[in-house]
Amino acid sequence: MSVTEGADKPLKYPHMFRTADLVLLNKVDLLPYVDFDVAACVVAARRARPGVAVLEVSATRGDGLDAWYAWVRELIVRSESVPVRAG
């Protein structure tokens, strides 16, 4: 989700967050220019999905992209180590 969408989005649309393993909070480079409470957004997202990971990213500046890539790599590694059941 983007900081331009409002910190209350997880409260308005909790169904979007209930199955999420990760919330990417995008466009954090715009935080100085928009009315967005990161902490309130994280609390709301974790109310919908307790323990959900939240990463702040900015595609423009590259903020948080390494953490996001690492999260994806870890997901791939975990999925490759899960035995596949036949049948």
Phi, psi and omega in degrees: 000159184254148177296345178280352183270345180103136183291344181272004182304318178298332177282324180285326185230060186298332180300332179289338186254343186298331181251005182286140171263342182212137171246119174267117177265100189266162178067034180295345175294343180268358183307322179294346187247355181234157178271094184216126180258102183301313182299317179296322178295317180296316178300315180296318179297320181282344171288320178286323182220089181307134177080002182300139176286142177231125177239134177266126183226157172220111178294330181294313182261345182088004179302133173074356183294322178299319179295321179293315178299320179295321178298315180295316178301317179296321177298317179296314180300314179297319181291330178285338182269356178276124180295140178269128179276135178282149171098000000 
